[in-house]
Amino acid sequence: MQLRSLILYSKSGKVRELRFRLGELNIITGSSRTGKSIVLDIVDFCLGRDDAPVSVGPITRTVEWVAVLLQLPDTRAFVARRLPAKGKKSISTAMLEFGSTLQPLSYEGLANNCDSDELRQQLGRRIGLGDVRSEPQPGSLQAPFAVHLGHAVPLCLQNQDEIITRSILFHRQGERDGGARLTSTLPYFLGAVGEDQAQKQHELTAARRLLRRRQQDLQVAETADGRPLRLVCLR
């Protein structure tokens, strides 16, 4: 998946498009505080993140929608997200369209047709991300979760502050649960864990949980019946 262009739609209906060259190194240069860093945040937002890509400022006062045109292996995808309303920090609605000759839509053509979860799932399937569940390590308080496009984004993007920070290697690694999610999903993205293996691991974990509950029920029943408890070692 490659980025063909990034598009800004102002509240007055004006459109500004920043185009990229496919298969080449694209470098964005300019003076400080001119919006270079926001490009990465907008891409992150358009790939399914719900948090607003920008704080209150010139962009939020003038821009209503942000969008990206993506080149997929066999088609193109146009993703548009309306920025959160004033006073809100996140939004889950999105617009997603596919087409082999698709171009950025006009301001009048923008309309939400999905949410961020569906956006990540549909884009993920288009680039080969299957329906895989990640199982945390035994003893971890982290709940199981489905691997999706949002977990691949930190491996592909990196902003300026993250590049110069020695303790951070991946995008959003310093956020809450960011490191744990990277640890859980990295083996899948590296190809060390296949979809079938991940599914079998999920089924095994679920079976162990069910066995543990049944053993606890048995111990309670035996205690009530007056018979001695049988100690069972779970692995």
Accessible surface in RSA format (square Angstrom, percent):
REM  Atomic radii and reference values for relative SASA: ProtOr
REM  Chains: A
REM  Algorithm: Lee & Richards
REM  Probe-radius: 1.40
REM  Slices: 20
REM RES _ NUM      All-atoms   Total-Side   Main-Chain    Non-polar    All polar
REM                ABS   REL    ABS   REL    ABS   REL    ABS   REL    ABS   REL
RES MET A   1    86.45  44.8  23.43  15.5  63.01 150.0  24.34  20.7  62.11  82.3
RES GLN A   2    80.52  45.0  74.19  54.2   6.33  15.1  32.23  68.6  48.28  36.6
RES LEU A   3    41.25  23.0  30.37  21.7  10.88  27.3  30.37  21.3  10.88  29.3
RES ARG A   4    59.65  25.0  57.23  29.2   2.41   5.7   4.32   5.9  55.33  33.5
RES SER A   5     1.78   1.5   1.78   2.4   0.00   0.0   1.78   3.8   0.00   0.0
RES LEU A   6     6.75   3.8   6.48   4.6   0.26   0.7   6.48   4.6   0.26   0.7
RES ILE A   7     0.00   0.0   0.00   0.0   0.00   0.0   0.00   0.0   0.00   0.0
RES LEU A   8    40.56  22.6  39.42  28.2   1.14   2.9  39.43  27.7   1.13   3.0
RES TYR A   9     0.00   0.0   0.00   0.0   0.00   0.0   0.00   0.0   0.00   0.0
RES SER A  10    24.11  20.4  22.84  30.5   1.28   2.9  22.90  48.8   1.21   1.7
RES LYS A  11   115.30  56.2  93.75  57.5  21.54  51.3  59.41  53.5  55.89  59.5
RES SER A  12    92.20  77.9  48.85  65.2  43.34  99.8  55.17 117.5  37.02  51.9
RES GLY A  13    21.67  26.7   0.00   N/A  21.67  26.7   8.09  22.2  13.59  30.4
RES LYS A  14   157.57  76.9 149.60  91.8   7.97  19.0  98.79  88.9  58.79  62.6
RES VAL A  15    75.52  49.7  40.19  36.4  35.33  85.1  41.24  35.8  34.28  93.0
RES ARG A  16   187.38  78.7 182.79  93.2   4.58  10.9  56.74  77.5 130.64  79.2
RES GLU A  17    60.03  34.5  31.30  23.7  28.74  68.4  11.27  21.8  48.76  39.8
RES LEU A  18    71.05  39.6  69.10  49.4   1.94   4.9  70.50  49.5   0.54   1.5
RES ARG A  19   185.74  78.0 161.99  82.6  23.76  56.6  55.59  76.0 130.16  78.9
RES PHE A  20    33.61  16.8  18.79  11.6  14.83  38.6  20.41  12.4  13.20  37.8
RES ARG A  21   174.12  73.1 166.03  84.6   8.09  19.3  49.65  67.9 124.47  75.4
RES LEU A  22    61.45  34.2  40.54  29.0  20.90  52.5  41.01  28.8  20.43  55.0
RES GLY A  23    69.68  85.9   0.00   N/A  69.68  85.9  36.26  99.5  33.42  74.9
RES GLU A  24   104.01  59.7  79.73  60.3  24.29  57.8  35.20  68.1  68.82  56.2
RES LEU A  25   155.32  86.5 120.56  86.2  34.77  87.4 125.59  88.2  29.73  80.0
RES ASN A  26    57.50  39.7  30.14  29.1  27.36  65.9  15.42  37.1  42.09  40.7
RES ILE A  27   126.51  72.0  92.36  68.8  34.15  82.3  95.21  68.6  31.29  84.9
RES ILE A  28    69.81  39.7  46.71  34.8  23.10  55.7  49.68  35.8  20.13  54.6
RES THR A  29   111.07  79.0  85.18  86.4  25.89  61.7  54.56  73.3  56.51  85.4
RES GLY A  30    50.10  61.8   0.00   N/A  50.10  61.8  29.19  80.1  20.90  46.8
RES SER A  31    82.53  69.7  67.32  89.8  15.21  35.0  36.15  77.0  46.38  65.0
RES SER A  32    95.85  81.0  75.72 101.1  20.13  46.4  36.66  78.1  59.18  82.9
RES ARG A  33   238.16 100.0 188.14  95.9  50.02 119.1  80.45 110.0 157.71  95.6
RES THR A  34    88.09  62.7  48.77  49.4  39.32  93.7  55.86  75.0  32.23  48.7
RES GLY A  35    31.94  39.4   0.00   N/A  31.94  39.4  21.69  59.5  10.26  23.0
RES LYS A  36    68.38  33.4  57.12  35.0  11.26  26.8  46.86  42.2  21.52  22.9
RES SER A  37    72.35  61.1  59.57  79.5  12.78  29.4  44.21  94.1  28.14  39.4
RES ILE A  38    27.91  15.9  25.32  18.9   2.59   6.3  26.24  18.9   1.67   4.5
RES VAL A  39    22.42  14.8  22.42  20.3   0.00   0.0  22.42  19.5   0.00   0.0
RES LEU A  40    26.38  14.7  21.86  15.6   4.52  11.4  25.38  17.8   1.00   2.7
RES ASP A  41    46.08  32.3  43.47  43.3   2.61   6.2   5.59  13.2  40.48  40.4
RES ILE A  42     1.83   1.0   1.83   1.4   0.00   0.0   1.83   1.3   0.00   0.0
RES VAL A  43    13.59   8.9  13.59  12.3   0.00   0.0  13.59  11.8   0.00   0.0
RES ASP A  44     4.81   3.4   4.38   4.4   0.43   1.0   1.83   4.3   2.99   3.0
RES PHE A  45     0.94   0.5   0.80   0.5   0.14   0.4   0.89   0.5   0.05   0.1
RES CYS A  46     0.00   0.0   0.00   0.0   0.00   0.0   0.00   0.0   0.00   0.0
RES LEU A  47    13.20   7.4  11.79   8.4   1.41   3.5  11.93   8.4   1.27   3.4
RES GLY A  48     0.38   0.5   0.00   N/A   0.38   0.5   0.38   1.1   0.00   0.0
RES ARG A  49    68.50  28.8  60.06  30.6   8.43  20.1  21.56  29.5  46.94  28.4
RES ASP A  50    49.05  34.4  45.36  45.2   3.68   8.7  14.61  34.4  34.44  34.3
RES ASP A  51    72.33  50.7  70.77  70.4   1.55   3.7  17.79  41.9  54.54  54.4
RES ALA A  52    34.40  31.6  14.42  22.2  19.99  45.5  14.42  20.3  19.99  52.9
RES PRO A  53    15.86  11.6   0.48   0.4  15.38  55.9   8.30   6.9   7.55  46.9
RES VAL A  54    25.44  16.7   8.94   8.1  16.50  39.8  16.90  14.7   8.55  23.2
RES SER A  55    97.89  82.7  77.07 102.8  20.82  48.0  53.55 114.0  44.34  62.1
RES VAL A  56   135.87  89.4 111.46 100.9  24.41  58.8 111.46  96.8  24.41  66.2
RES GLY A  57    11.77  14.5   0.00   N/A  11.77  14.5  11.77  32.3   0.00   0.0
RES PRO A  58    97.06  70.7  94.69  86.3   2.37   8.6  96.59  79.7   0.47   2.9
RES ILE A  59    45.21  25.7  43.72  32.6   1.49   3.6  44.71  32.2   0.50   1.4
RES THR A  60    36.15  25.7  26.58  26.9   9.56  22.8  26.18  35.2   9.96  15.1
RES ARG A  61   151.22  63.5 131.72  67.1  19.50  46.4  63.96  87.4  87.26  52.9
RES THR A  62    77.94  55.4  73.43  74.4   4.52  10.8  66.08  88.8  11.86  17.9
RES VAL A  63    12.36   8.1  10.85   9.8   1.51   3.6  10.85   9.4   1.51   4.1
RES GLU A  64    33.73  19.4  31.60  23.9   2.12   5.1  13.14  25.4  20.59  16.8
RES TRP A  65     5.22   2.1   5.22   2.5   0.00   0.0   0.64   0.3   4.58   7.4
RES VAL A  66     0.96   0.6   0.96   0.9   0.00   0.0   0.96   0.8   0.00   0.0
RES ALA A  67     0.00   0.0   0.00   0.0   0.00   0.0   0.00   0.0   0.00   0.0
RES VAL A  68     0.00   0.0   0.00   0.0   0.00   0.0   0.00   0.0   0.00   0.0
RES LEU A  69     4.05   2.3   4.05   2.9   0.00   0.0   4.05   2.8   0.00   0.0
RES LEU A  70     4.80   2.7   4.80   3.4   0.00   0.0   4.80   3.4   0.00   0.0
RES GLN A  71    42.05  23.5  40.06  29.3   1.99   4.7  14.36  30.6  27.69  21.0
RES LEU A  72     3.77   2.1   0.00   0.0   3.77   9.5   1.14   0.8   2.63   7.1
RES PRO A  73   106.46  77.6  60.01  54.7  46.45 168.9  73.57  60.7  32.89 204.4
RES ASP A  74   107.58  75.4  76.02  75.7  31.57  74.6  45.63 107.4  61.95  61.8
RES THR A  75    14.56  10.4  11.66  11.8   2.90   6.9  10.85  14.6   3.72   5.6
RES ARG A  76    35.98  15.1  35.98  18.3   0.00   0.0   0.31   0.4  35.67  21.6
RES ALA A  77     0.00   0.0   0.00   0.0   0.00   0.0   0.00   0.0   0.00   0.0
RES PHE A  78     0.00   0.0   0.00   0.0   0.00   0.0   0.00   0.0   0.00   0.0
RES VAL A  79     0.00   0.0   0.00   0.0   0.00   0.0   0.00   0.0   0.00   0.0
RES ALA A  80     0.00   0.0   0.00   0.0   0.00   0.0   0.00   0.0   0.00   0.0
RES ARG A  81     0.00   0.0   0.00   0.0   0.00   0.0   0.00   0.0   0.00   0.0
RES ARG A  82    87.44  36.7  87.44  44.6   0.00   0.0  26.64  36.4  60.80  36.9
RES LEU A  83    15.31   8.5   9.51   6.8   5.80  14.6   9.51   6.7   5.80  15.6
RES PRO A  84    22.64  16.5   4.65   4.2  17.99  65.4   5.29   4.4  17.35 107.8
RES ALA A  85    64.08  58.9  48.24  74.4  15.85  36.0  59.08  83.2   5.00  13.3
RES LYS A  86   211.13 103.0 173.04 106.2  38.09  90.7 125.59 113.0  85.54  91.1
RES GLY A  87    81.55 100.6   0.00   N/A  81.55 100.6  41.98 115.2  39.57  88.6
RES LYS A  88   141.60  69.1 124.86  76.6  16.75  39.9  71.82  64.6  69.79  74.3
RES LYS A  89   177.19  86.4 169.04 103.7   8.15  19.4 112.82 101.5  64.37  68.6
RES SER A  90    55.80  47.2  45.85  61.2   9.95  22.9   8.90  19.0  46.90  65.7
RES ILE A  91    37.38  21.3  29.47  22.0   7.91  19.1  37.32  26.9   0.06   0.2
RES SER A  92    54.53  46.1  51.68  69.0   2.85   6.6  22.23  47.3  32.30  45.2
RES THR A  93    51.01  36.3  51.01  51.7   0.00   0.0  49.54  66.5   1.47   2.2
RES ALA A  94     0.00   0.0   0.00   0.0   0.00   0.0   0.00   0.0   0.00   0.0
RES MET A  95     9.49   4.9   9.49   6.3   0.00   0.0   9.49   8.1   0.00   0.0
RES LEU A  96    13.56   7.6   3.38   2.4  10.18  25.6   3.38   2.4  10.18  27.4
RES GLU A  97    64.16  36.8  62.58  47.3   1.58   3.8  10.26  19.9  53.90  44.0
RES PHE A  98    53.04  26.5  25.10  15.5  27.94  72.7  25.19  15.3  27.85  79.7
RES GLY A  99    22.48  27.7   0.00   N/A  22.48  27.7  22.48  61.7   0.00   0.0
RES SER A 100    81.76  69.1  62.80  83.8  18.96  43.7  36.26  77.2  45.50  63.7
RES THR A 101   112.68  80.1 102.55 104.0  10.14  24.2  69.06  92.8  43.62  65.9
RES LEU A 102    32.07  17.9  26.42  18.9   5.65  14.2  31.55  22.2   0.52   1.4
RES GLN A 103   105.96  59.3 101.39  74.1   4.57  10.9  49.78 106.0  56.18  42.6
RES PRO A 104    33.53  24.4  13.51  12.3  20.02  72.8  13.51  11.2  20.02 124.4
RES LEU A 105    48.90  27.2  43.63  31.2   5.27  13.2  46.28  32.5   2.62   7.1
RES SER A 106    64.95  54.9  51.85  69.2  13.10  30.2  42.53  90.6  22.42  31.4
RES TYR A 107    59.17  27.6  53.29  30.3   5.89  15.3  34.56  26.0  24.61  30.3
RES GLU A 108   146.69  84.2 111.61  84.4  35.08  83.5  71.08 137.5  75.62  61.7
RES GLY A 109    35.97  44.4   0.00   N/A  35.97  44.4  27.10  74.4   8.87  19.9
RES LEU A 110    19.35  10.8   1.06   0.8  18.30  46.0   1.06   0.7  18.30  49.2
RES ALA A 111    59.56  54.8  53.60  82.7   5.96  13.6  58.55  82.5   1.01   2.7
RES ASN A 112    64.61  44.6  36.25  35.0  28.36  68.3  15.46  37.2  49.15  47.5
RES ASN A 113    78.72  54.3  42.96  41.5  35.76  86.1  41.02  98.7  37.70  36.4
RES CYS A 114    18.93  14.3   2.57   2.9  16.35  38.4  13.49  34.2   5.43   5.9
RES ASP A 115    64.17  45.0  62.46  62.2   1.71   4.0  18.14  42.7  46.03  45.9
RES SER A 116     3.51   3.0   3.51   4.7   0.00   0.0   0.00   0.0   3.51   4.9
RES ASP A 117    75.15  52.6  73.61  73.3   1.54   3.6  17.60  41.4  57.54  57.4
RES GLU A 118    71.87  41.3  70.49  53.3   1.38   3.3  21.59  41.8  50.28  41.0
RES LEU A 119     0.00   0.0   0.00   0.0   0.00   0.0   0.00   0.0   0.00   0.0
RES ARG A 120    32.38  13.6  32.14  16.4   0.24   0.6   1.80   2.5  30.58  18.5
RES GLN A 121    94.09  52.6  87.65  64.1   6.45  15.3  24.07  51.2  70.03  53.1
RES GLN A 122    48.93  27.4  46.92  34.3   2.01   4.8   7.70  16.4  41.23  31.3
RES LEU A 123     0.00   0.0   0.00   0.0   0.00   0.0   0.00   0.0   0.00   0.0
RES GLY A 124     2.96   3.7   0.00   N/A   2.96   3.7   2.96   8.1   0.00   0.0
RES ARG A 125   153.72  64.5 132.15  67.4  21.57  51.4  63.44  86.7  90.28  54.7
RES ARG A 126   100.79  42.3  81.60  41.6  19.18  45.7  19.75  27.0  81.03  49.1
RES ILE A 127    55.63  31.7  25.63  19.1  30.00  72.3  28.87  20.8  26.76  72.6
RES GLY A 128    56.72  69.9   0.00   N/A  56.72  69.9  35.65  97.8  21.07  47.2
RES LEU A 129    24.69  13.8  19.91  14.2   4.78  12.0  20.27  14.2   4.42  11.9
RES GLY A 130    19.59  24.2   0.00   N/A  19.59  24.2  15.31  42.0   4.29   9.6
RES ASP A 131   131.25  91.9 102.42 101.9  28.83  68.2  43.67 102.8  87.58  87.3
RES VAL A 132     3.46   2.3   2.02   1.8   1.43   3.5   3.39   2.9   0.07   0.2
RES ARG A 133    79.73  33.5  77.82  39.7   1.91   4.5  23.22  31.7  56.51  34.3
RES SER A 134     9.08   7.7   3.30   4.4   5.77  13.3   7.47  15.9   1.60   2.2
RES GLU A 135    26.36  15.1   4.24   3.2  22.13  52.7   3.47   6.7  22.89  18.7
RES PRO A 136    21.65  15.8   6.07   5.5  15.58  56.6   7.80   6.4  13.84  86.0
RES GLN A 137   135.01  75.5 129.00  94.3   6.01  14.3  50.92 108.4  84.09  63.8
RES PRO A 138   125.10  91.2  91.43  83.3  33.67 122.4 103.32  85.3  21.78 135.3
RES GLY A 139    81.56 100.6   0.00   N/A  81.56 100.6  43.95 120.6  37.61  84.2
RES SER A 140    55.72  47.1  23.99  32.0  31.73  73.1  21.86  46.6  33.86  47.4
RES LEU A 141   185.25 103.2 150.25 107.5  35.01  88.0 154.68 108.6  30.57  82.3
RES GLN A 142    40.14  22.4  22.63  16.5  17.51  41.7  26.89  57.2  13.24  10.0
RES ALA A 143    68.26  62.8  57.68  89.0  10.58  24.1  62.66  88.2   5.59  14.8
RES PRO A 144    33.17  24.2  19.03  17.3  14.14  51.4  19.03  15.7  14.14  87.9
RES PHE A 145    20.91  10.5  16.08  10.0   4.83  12.6  20.91  12.7   0.00   0.0
RES ALA A 146    43.53  40.0  36.99  57.1   6.55  14.9  36.99  52.1   6.55  17.3
RES VAL A 147     8.70   5.7   1.98   1.8   6.72  16.2   1.98   1.7   6.72  18.2
RES HIS A 148    48.58  26.5  45.59  31.7   2.99   7.6  34.75  35.8  13.82  16.1
RES LEU A 149     4.05   2.3   4.05   2.9   0.00   0.0   4.05   2.8   0.00   0.0
RES GLY A 150    12.28  15.1   0.00   N/A  12.28  15.1  11.12  30.5   1.15   2.6
RES HIS A 151    16.82   9.2  13.44   9.3   3.38   8.6  14.45  14.9   2.37   2.8
RES ALA A 152    13.75  12.6  13.71  21.2   0.04   0.1  13.71  19.3   0.04   0.1
RES VAL A 153     4.65   3.1   3.16   2.9   1.48   3.6   4.65   4.0   0.00   0.0
RES PRO A 154    12.14   8.8  10.66   9.7   1.48   5.4  10.66   8.8   1.48   9.2
RES LEU A 155    56.99  31.7  24.60  17.6  32.39  81.4  25.27  17.7  31.72  85.3
RES CYS A 156   100.64  76.1  63.73  71.1  36.90  86.7  28.46  72.1  72.18  77.8
RES LEU A 157    37.17  20.7  31.47  22.5   5.70  14.3  34.21  24.0   2.95   7.9
RES GLN A 158    68.54  38.3  49.49  36.2  19.05  45.4  15.31  32.6  53.23  40.4
RES ASN A 159    40.94  28.2  36.67  35.4   4.27  10.3  14.03  33.8  26.91  26.0
RES GLN A 160   120.23  67.2 114.11  83.4   6.12  14.6  32.21  68.6  88.02  66.8
RES ASP A 161    98.35  68.9  97.06  96.6   1.29   3.0  27.27  64.2  71.08  70.9
RES GLU A 162    16.31   9.4  15.43  11.7   0.89   2.1   8.14  15.8   8.17   6.7
RES ILE A 163   112.93  64.3  88.64  66.0  24.29  58.5  90.31  65.0  22.61  61.4
RES ILE A 164   125.55  71.4  94.78  70.6  30.77  74.2 103.14  74.3  22.41  60.8
RES THR A 165    50.48  35.9  41.94  42.5   8.55  20.4  29.10  39.1  21.39  32.3
RES ARG A 166   246.28 103.4 205.41 104.7  40.87  97.3  84.84 116.0 161.44  97.8
RES SER A 167    93.84  79.3  63.62  84.9  30.22  69.6  57.54 122.5  36.30  50.9
RES ILE A 168    43.74  24.9  37.54  28.0   6.21  15.0  37.93  27.3   5.81  15.8
RES LEU A 169   122.25  68.1 115.83  82.9   6.42  16.1 116.30  81.7   5.95  16.0
RES PHE A 170    51.95  26.0  50.92  31.5   1.03   2.7  51.95  31.5   0.00   0.0
RES HIS A 171     6.32   3.5   5.81   4.0   0.52   1.3   5.67   5.8   0.65   0.8
RES ARG A 172    45.93  19.3  38.83  19.8   7.10  16.9  12.03  16.4  33.90  20.5
RES GLN A 173    53.04  29.7  45.92  33.6   7.12  16.9   4.53   9.6  48.51  36.8
RES GLY A 174    62.96  77.6   0.00   N/A  62.96  77.6  29.35  80.5  33.62  75.3
RES GLU A 175    78.13  44.9  64.86  49.1  13.27  31.6  40.77  78.9  37.37  30.5
RES ARG A 176   224.13  94.1 190.88  97.3  33.24  79.1  79.63 108.8 144.49  87.6
RES ASP A 177    82.21  57.6  69.00  68.7  13.21  31.2  14.08  33.1  68.13  67.9
RES GLY A 178    14.97  18.5   0.00   N/A  14.97  18.5  13.86  38.0   1.11   2.5
RES GLY A 179    29.86  36.8   0.00   N/A  29.86  36.8  25.40  69.7   4.47  10.0
RES ALA A 180    44.11  40.6  30.95  47.8  13.16  29.9  38.09  53.6   6.02  15.9
RES ARG A 181    84.93  35.7  84.60  43.1   0.33   0.8  19.55  26.7  65.38  39.6
RES LEU A 182    15.72   8.8  14.90  10.7   0.82   2.1  15.56  10.9   0.16   0.4
RES THR A 183    96.34  68.5  83.47  84.6  12.87  30.7  64.00  86.0  32.34  48.9
RES SER A 184    30.97  26.2   8.37  11.2  22.60  52.1   9.29  19.8  21.67  30.4
RES THR A 185     1.29   0.9   1.14   1.2   0.16   0.4   0.16   0.2   1.14   1.7
RES LEU A 186    50.36  28.0  49.95  35.7   0.41   1.0  50.36  35.4   0.00   0.0
RES PRO A 187    47.26  34.4  45.84  41.8   1.41   5.1  47.20  39.0   0.05   0.3
RES TYR A 188    30.08  14.0  22.70  12.9   7.38  19.2  18.29  13.7  11.79  14.5
RES PHE A 189    51.81  25.9  17.72  11.0  34.09  88.7  21.90  13.3  29.91  85.6
RES LEU A 190   131.72  73.4  96.80  69.2  34.92  87.8 101.15  71.0  30.57  82.3
RES GLY A 191    62.00  76.5   0.00   N/A  62.00  76.5  32.40  88.9  29.60  66.3
RES ALA A 192    74.08  68.1  40.69  62.8  33.39  75.9  52.22  73.5  21.86  57.9
RES VAL A 193    38.09  25.1  36.29  32.9   1.79   4.3  36.29  31.5   1.79   4.9
RES GLY A 194    33.92  41.8   0.00   N/A  33.92  41.8  28.95  79.4   4.98  11.1
RES GLU A 195    85.22  48.9  77.52  58.6   7.71  18.4  28.48  55.1  56.74  46.3
RES ASP A 196    94.07  65.9  84.57  84.2   9.50  22.5  39.67  93.4  54.40  54.3
RES GLN A 197    98.10  54.9  95.66  69.9   2.44   5.8  30.66  65.3  67.44  51.1
RES ALA A 198     8.29   7.6   5.08   7.8   3.22   7.3   8.13  11.5   0.16   0.4
RES GLN A 199    71.86  40.2  71.55  52.3   0.31   0.7  34.13  72.7  37.73  28.6
RES LYS A 200   136.11  66.4 131.67  80.8   4.44  10.6  81.76  73.6  54.35  57.9
RES GLN A 201    79.09  44.2  76.14  55.6   2.96   7.0  27.00  57.5  52.09  39.5
RES HIS A 202    40.62  22.2  40.57  28.2   0.05   0.1  18.69  19.3  21.93  25.5
RES GLU A 203    95.67  54.9  88.30  66.8   7.38  17.6  36.22  70.1  59.45  48.5
RES LEU A 204    79.91  44.5  75.17  53.8   4.74  11.9  79.40  55.8   0.51   1.4
RES THR A 205    25.70  18.3  25.44  25.8   0.26   0.6  21.15  28.4   4.56   6.9
RES ALA A 206    45.62  41.9  39.62  61.1   6.00  13.7  41.27  58.1   4.35  11.5
RES ALA A 207    56.03  51.5  46.36  71.6   9.66  22.0  51.72  72.8   4.30  11.4
RES ARG A 208   103.05  43.3 100.25  51.1   2.80   6.7  28.34  38.7  74.71  45.3
RES ARG A 209    96.04  40.3  94.96  48.4   1.08   2.6  34.44  47.1  61.61  37.3
RES LEU A 210    76.25  42.5  76.25  54.6   0.00   0.0  76.25  53.6   0.00   0.0
RES LEU A 211    90.84  50.6  87.60  62.7   3.24   8.1  90.48  63.5   0.37   1.0
RES ARG A 212    95.08  39.9  95.02  48.4   0.06   0.2  34.62  47.3  60.47  36.6
RES ARG A 213   125.04  52.5 124.37  63.4   0.67   1.6  57.46  78.5  67.58  41.0
RES ARG A 214   137.21  57.6 132.36  67.5   4.85  11.5  52.23  71.4  84.99  51.5
RES GLN A 215    32.66  18.3  31.17  22.8   1.49   3.5  17.31  36.8  15.35  11.6
RES GLN A 216    95.82  53.6  94.39  69.0   1.43   3.4  32.02  68.2  63.80  48.4
RES ASP A 217    84.63  59.3  78.09  77.7   6.55  15.5  27.90  65.7  56.73  56.6
RES LEU A 218    81.38  45.3  76.79  54.9   4.60  11.6  81.05  56.9   0.33   0.9
RES GLN A 219    56.97  31.9  56.60  41.4   0.37   0.9  11.79  25.1  45.18  34.3
RES VAL A 220   105.64  69.5 101.58  92.0   4.06   9.8 104.66  90.9   0.98   2.7
RES ALA A 221    56.13  51.6  45.22  69.8  10.91  24.8  52.22  73.5   3.91  10.4
RES GLU A 222    10.44   6.0  10.44   7.9   0.00   0.0   0.78   1.5   9.67   7.9
RES THR A 223    85.91  61.1  70.05  71.0  15.86  37.8  67.32  90.4  18.59  28.1
RES ALA A 224    91.51  84.1  48.90  75.5  42.61  96.9  60.33  85.0  31.18  82.6
RES ASP A 225    93.26  65.3  65.31  65.0  27.94  66.1  19.39  45.6  73.87  73.7
RES GLY A 226    67.67  83.5   0.00   N/A  67.67  83.5  35.75  98.1  31.93  71.5
RES ARG A 227   140.09  58.8 132.89  67.7   7.20  17.1  53.23  72.7  86.86  52.6
RES PRO A 228   116.33  84.8  99.93  91.1  16.40  59.6 112.44  92.8   3.90  24.2
RES LEU A 229    93.25  51.9  68.62  49.1  24.63  61.9  68.62  48.2  24.63  66.3
RES ARG A 230   143.59  60.3 138.03  70.4   5.57  13.3  71.33  97.5  72.26  43.8
RES LEU A 231   168.20  93.7 136.50  97.7  31.69  79.7 136.68  96.0  31.51  84.8
RES VAL A 232    78.18  51.4  50.93  46.1  27.25  65.7  54.77  47.6  23.41  63.5
RES CYS A 233   111.06  84.0  80.26  89.5  30.80  72.4  43.34 109.8  67.71  73.0
RES LEU A 234    70.63  39.3  41.98  30.0  28.66  72.0  43.09  30.3  27.55  74.1
RES ARG A 235   242.15 101.7 192.85  98.3  49.31 117.4 101.71 139.0 140.44  85.1
END  Absolute sums over single chains surface
CHAIN  1 A    14998.1      11734.7       3263.4       8131.1       6867.0
END  Absolute sums over all chains
TOTAL         14998.1      11734.7       3263.4       8131.1       6867.0
